């Protein structure tokens, strides 16, 4: 393997204004990006969590779980456990997380999580299998390996776990907190997919976002989990971070191509210091300008395509052998709060502070403040503090948005049959905008199908938001730009 440029302990000297910019062809003409690149949700759900209401009756989620238990073909389960603690704050982060160095605080949280697992497990009938488990954060690997092993054992006592060949266990890893032998221990516990937050390998960018990790550290983890037999490795990257340049990000992408994770997710950084206080530590002047941001995005698509990665959807790429690509090809790809997924049709049960559940047409989100959530669980009260019950109109729009985000097309005949509508009549107000998008080469609109073009796939959030009945002028303060 050739030497990695970023292995050097001395960060490159970069100046934001004078950085060399290489040119990549944009996947969408700049004129169309200017026209359609508005603010839009990422649509891991519809309606989005922004619509959840605090006056929601949490008993409706319990009722939805009970109703699912009675179905002869009751849906399998996907469990999400939120472990919010980190030892240090990353300044770009917009997640629900808490910074602590107090082990007793983390231990108290874990005991409350044990209680919630027992409470939720008692609501689920034994024939419903858990086929998917994801530990997110925060930093799940904040906890010691024996604590994580104990957590998995506790889940197994309260839920029916599918056989290993039929399930998918995944965990988010902070490379700064996991030694290679610990990474192998995670695989031995049953985690077959690991996700690593990389963001950027450029030392100047890492310093600016307060997250410093070198290539050697990440490479050691990749080699360790591969040797242990992990089924999939994912990297998360972010473009639009402070002091990023196209030349520097190209070096990061070339390192990624050498390490060859099975999946790569690339997110555009949303700078919202009014909402996320630590982002105010990042000066506006350090952020890439609009032209550079477009080139960073184009570099991702060009470099990953060149390395054989398939653009699964929006910001996700995967190698051809990966189940995400297979699901995209056979039409079974799904999207949920963890992003794209191959296990559709599962009821999602979220546990831990801020965790979200989705059962049938009912969403429930646990109290986000850790102390509030812990008190609710300790008192045997419902941990759900907000939620939403979908209407028939929501179900229709969700169906359309899910189809666009996962498959890039909507079978209008099937939509009309499932929901008892005439698409052209129901969405008559959208017809002029859809026609203009068709004229601009973003989509094909016929009587039987609405299909995104290759160009339109890069602006799918801008198409999907048309069908969002909840979006208004506040979108600029609540959501990131589509590109």
VEXMI-375307 format. One record per residue (C-alpha): x, y, z; residue in three letters. Coordinates in steps of 0.05 Angstrom, whole numbers, plus 32768, in hexadecimal, padded with zeros to 4 digits. Layout:
XYZALA...
END
This chain:
800080008000UNK801C80457FEFUNK802E80758027UNK7FF3809D8040UNK7FFD80E88039UNK7FDA80F7807BUNK800580C880A4UNK8035810280AFUNK8034811F80F5UNK803D816580D8UNK7FFB818180BDUNK7FFF81A28079UNK800281EE8076UNK7FC082038057UNK7FA18247804FUNK7F5782498040UNK7F5A827F800BUNK7F9882677FE7UNK7F8A821C7FE8UNK7F9281F97FA5UNK7F4F81E57F88UNK7F4B81AB7F58UNK7F0F81A77F2BUNK7EDE816D7F2AUNK7EA2816A7EFCUNK7E63817A7F23UNK7E2D81447F20UNK7DF9817B7F17UNK7E0381BD7EF2UNK7E1181F67F21UNK7DD5821C7F07UNK7DA681E47F1DUNK7DC881DF7F60UNK7DBC82297F6AUNK7D7382207F57UNK7D6281E27F80UNK7D9581DD7FB9UNK7D6781F37FF1UNK7D6181DD8039UNK7D4381988042UNK7D40815E8074UNK7D69811F806AUNK7D2780F7806EUNK7D3C80C0809CUNK7CF280C380ADUNK7CB380E68095UNK7C9B810F80B7UNK7CDF812380D2UNK7CEE8127811DUNK7CE481728118UNK7C9981648115UNK7C9681398154UNK7C6881578188UNK7C72815C81D4UNK7C26815281DFUNK7C2A810E81BEUNK7C0A80D581E5UNK7C4380A481F2UNK7C10806E81FCUNK7C04806D81B1UNK7C4A805081A7UNK7C3B801981DAUNK7BFA800B81B6UNK7C1D80068173UNK7C4F7FD48190UNK7C157FAB81ADUNK7BF07FAC816AUNK7C2F7F958146UNK7C357F5A8176UNK7BF17F418161UNK7C017F3E8117UNK7C0A7EF780FDUNK7C477F0F80D6UNK7C5E7F40810CUNK7C987F6C80F4UNK7CDE7F5B810CUNK7D017F8F8137UNK7D3A7FC0812EUNK7D577FDA8170UNK7D7C801C8176UNK7DA0802C81B7UNK7DBA807281C3UNK7DFA807781EBUNK7E0680C281F0UNK7E4880CB8213UNK7E8980E681F6UNK7ECA80F88218UNK7ED6813581EBUNK7EA9816181C2UNK7EB081648176UNK7E9E81AB8164UNK7E77819A8124UNK7E4A81688147UNK7DFE81708148UNK7DEE812E816AUNK7DCC812381ADUNK7E0A811781D8UNK7E288127821CUNK7E718133822DUNK7E898112826DUNK7EC580F4828FUNK7E9C80D982C9UNK7E93808E82C5UNK7E5C808F82F9UNK7E3180BB82CCUNK7E39808A8292UNK7E2B804F82C0UNK7DEB806F82D9UNK7DD480788292UNK7DE380308281UNK7DB9801782BCUNK7D7E804182A3UNK7D878024825EUNK7D857FDE827CUNK7D427FF1829BUNK7D25800C825AUNK7D3C7FCE8234UNK7D177FA38267UNK7CD97FCF8262UNK7CD67FCF8216UNK7CE97F858211UNK7CAD7F75823EUNK7C7F7F95820AUNK7C977F6981D0UNK7C7C7F2381C6UNK7CB17EEC81C0UNK7CA57EDB8177UNK7CBE7F1F815FUNK7D087F1A8150UNK7D3C7F518155UNK7D5F7F518112UNK7D837F938116UNK7DA87FB6814FUNK7DCD7FF8814BUNK7DF4801A8182UNK7DFC80648174UNK7E1080A28199UNK7E3480C981B1UNK7E6B809681B4UNK7E54804F81C3UNK7E9C803A81CDUNK7EA0806C8207UNK7E8B802E822EUNK7EBC7FF6823FUNK7EB77FB58217UNK7E9C7F8E8252UNK7E657FC2825BUNK7E507FBC8212UNK7E517F708217UNK7E257F748254UNK7DF57FA2822EUNK7DEE7F6F81F6UNK7DE27F378227UNK7DAB7F608249UNK7D897F6C8205UNK7D8B7F2181F7UNK7D687F14823AUNK7D2D7F418228UNK7D267F3981DCUNK7D247EFF81ACUNK7D647F068183UNK7D677EEB813CUNK7D9D7EBA8128UNK7DDF7EDA8117UNK7DD97ECC80CCUNK7D967EF180CAUNK7DA87F2F80F2UNK7DD37F6D80EEUNK7DF67F8B812AUNK7E197FCE8120UNK7E3E8000814CUNK7E5C80458144UNK7EA680488155UNK7ED080848166UNK7F16806F814FUNK7F3480998188UNK7F13806E81BDUNK7F1D802781A4UNK7F5D7FFE81A3UNK7F647FC8816DUNK7F5A7F8F819FUNK7F1A7FB181B7UNK7F017FB78170UNK7F0B7F6C8168UNK7EE57F6181A9UNK7EAA7F87818CUNK7EA87F578151UNK7EAC7F1C8180UNK7E707F3781A6UNK7E477F348166UNK7E4F7F788145UNK7E567F6980FBUNK7E557FB280E3UNK7E7E7FEB80FFUNK7E78803480ECUNK7EB3806480F6UNK7EAD80B080F8UNK7EE680C880CDUNK7ECD810D80B5UNK7F1181208095UNK7F588108809CUNK7F76814D8091UNK7F99816280D2UNK7F8781AB80C8UNK7F3D819A80C2UNK7F40816A80FCUNK7F5E81A08129UNK7F2881D28113UNK7EEF81A28126UNK7F1181898166UNK7F158140814FUNK7F5C81298143UNK7F6980E1812DUNK7F9F80CB80FDUNK7F9E809980C5UNK7FC8806580EAUNK7F9480618121UNK7F5A805580F0UNK7F82802480C6UNK7F937FFA8103UNK7F497FF58114UNK7F357FE380CDUNK7F687FAC80CAUNK7F547F92810FUNK7F097F8C8102UNK7F167F6E80BDUNK7F437F3A80DCUNK7F0C7F2A810EUNK7EDB7F1D80D6UNK7EAF7F5B80D7UNK7E7C7F5B809DUNK7E7C7FA6808FUNK7EA27FE6809EUNK7E85802B8094UNK7EA7806F8093UNK7E8480B1809FUNK7EA280EE807CUNK7E8C8137807DUNK7E97816C8048UNK7E9181B68055UNK7EBB81B58095UNK7EE881EF80A9UNK7F2881F78080UNK7F1681BE8051UNK7F3481C4800CUNK7F2881997FCFUNK7F7181847FCEUNK7F7081708018UNK7F2E814B8012UNK7F4781267FD5UNK7F80810C8001UNK7F4C80F58034UNK7F2480D27FFEUNK7F6180AE7FE4UNK7F7180948029UNK7F29807C802FUNK7F3180587FECUNK7F6F80368006UNK7F4D801F8047UNK7F10800B801DUNK7ED5800A804EUNK7E987FE68034UNK7E6D8025803CUNK7E7B806F803CUNK7E4A80A48052UNK7E5980EC8040UNK7E3381248062UNK7E32816E8054UNK7E4481958092UNK7E0A81C180ABUNK7E2581FD80D0UNK7DEF82128102UNK7E138232813DUNK7DD182518156UNK7DB7820A8162UNK7DF781E68173UNK7E21821181A1UNK7E6581F08196UNK7E6181FE814BUNK7E6C8247815EUNK7EB48234816BUNK7EBB822A8120UNK7EC5826E80FFUNK7E9A827C80C2UNK7ED88293809CUNK7EF5824D80A1UNK7EBB822B807DUNK7EC3821B8033UNK7E9F824A8003UNK7E6582307FD9UNK7E9082207F9DUNK7EC281F97FC7UNK7E8A81D47FEAUNK7E6F81BD7FA6UNK7EB481A67F92UNK7EBB817F7FD3UNK7E79815C7FC5UNK7E8E814E7F7DUNK7ED081327F94UNK7EAC80FF7FBFUNK7E8280E57F86UNK7EBB80E47F54UNK7EF080C37F81UNK7EC0808F7F9EUNK7EA3807D7F5AUNK7EE980747F3FUNK7EF880447F78UNK7EBB80197F68UNK7E8A80337F9BUNK7E4080357F87UNK7E1680727F98UNK7DDF80517FC0UNK7DB880907FCEUNK7DC280D87FE3UNK7E0180D5800EUNK7E0E808A8012UNK7E4080627FE8UNK7E5080187FECUNK7E7A7FE47FC9UNK7E567FB87F98UNK7E567F7B7FC6UNK7E347FA17FFFUNK7DEC7F8F8012UNK7DD87FD8800AUNK7DE87FD47FC0UNK7DC47F927FB9UNK7D877FB07FDDUNK7D887FEC7FAFUNK7D887FBE7F72UNK7D507F907F89UNK7D247FC97FA3UNK7D277FB77FEDUNK7D517FF28005UNK7D3380188040UNK7D4280598065UNK7D3B806480AFUNK7D5A808C80E8UNK7D9D806880DEUNK7D9F80798094UNK7D988045805CUNK7D887FFE8072UNK7D7E7FBA8053UNK7D4E7FA18088UNK7D0C7FC18076UNK7CCA7FB38098UNK7CE67FB180DFUNK7CC67FD88118UNK7CFB80068136UNK7D0180098182UNK7D2F8041819BUNK7D49804081E2UNK7D7380738207UNK7D6F80BE820CUNK7D5480DF81CCUNK7D4C809B81A9UNK7D1380968176UNK7CE3805C816BUNK7CB98050812DUNK7C82801C8131UNK7C50801A80F9UNK7C3B806280EEUNK7C4F80798134UNK7C8F809C8148UNK7CA680A6818FUNK7CE580CA81A7UNK7D0180C181EDUNK7D1080FD8219UNK7D50811D81FEUNK7D6B81378241UNK7D9080FE8262UNK7D78811082A8UNK7D2F81138291UNK7D3580D1826CUNK7D5680AF82A8UNK7D2080C782D8UNK7CE880B082ABUNK7D06806B82A5UNK7D15806682F0UNK7CCE80788301UNK7CB2804582D1UNK7C93807C82A6UNK7C95807E825BUNK7CD780988241UNK7CB680B48203UNK7CB081008207UNK7C9D811281BFUNK7C7E80EE8184UNK7C5180EE8148UNK7C1A80C2812CUNK7C1780C380E1UNK7BD980D680BBUNK7BC380B78079UNK7BE280F38055UNK7C2480E8807AUNK7C24809E8067UNK7C1B80B1801DUNK7C5280E5801EUNK7C8180B88046UNK7C7780818011UNK7C8A80B27FD9UNK7CC680CF7FFEUNK7CE0808A8012UNK7CDB80737FCAUNK7D0180B07FB1UNK7D3880AB7FE5UNK7D4380607FDEUNK7D3380507F96UNK7D3580937F71UNK7CF080857F54UNK7CA780827F69UNK7C77804F7F4BUNK7C3A807D7F45UNK7C0A80457F34UNK7C1E801F7F73UNK7C19805F7F9DUNK7BD4806D7F83UNK7BBE80267F91UNK7BD980247FD8UNK7BBE80687FEDUNK7B7F806F7FC2UNK7B9280B07FA0UNK7B9E80CC7F5BUNK7BE680E57F5DUNK7BDD811E7F2BUNK7B9F81387F4FUNK7BB981307F96UNK7BFA81547F86UNK7BDE81847F52UNK7C0281BF7F73UNK7C45819D7F68UNK7C3C81907F1EUNK7C5C81D17F06UNK7C9A81C77F31UNK7CA0817E7F1EUNK7C9A81927ED5UNK7CD181C67EDDUNK7CFE81927EFEUNK7CF081637EC3UNK7D03819A7E92UNK7D4381A57EBAUNK7D54815B7EB3UNK7D4C81487EFCUNK7D1281177EF3UNK7CE380F47EC3UNK7C9A80FC7ED3UNK7C6880CE7EB0UNK7C2480B37EBFUNK7C4080747EDFUNK7C8280887EFDUNK7CAA80C27F19UNK7CF480B27F12UNK7D3180DB7F24UNK7D6780E17EEFUNK7DB080D57F00UNK7DB581217F07UNK7D7781237F32UNK7D9280EF7F63UNK7DC381247F7DUNK7D8881527F8DUNK7D58811D7FA7UNK7D4D81437FE8UNK7D36817F7FBFUNK7D0481537F9BUNK7CEE812E7FDAUNK7CE0816F8000UNK7CAA81817FCDUNK7C8081497FEBUNK7C8C81608033UNK7C4C8181804CUNK7C6F8198808CUNK7CA881C1806EUNK7CA5820D8073UNK7CCF824A8076UNK7CF2823180B5UNK7D1781FB808FUNK7D5682278088UNK7D5E822780D4UNK7D4E81DD80E0UNK7D6C81B780A6UNK7DAC81B5807DUNK7DB381C68034UNK7DA4818E8002UNK7DEC81917FE9UNK
END
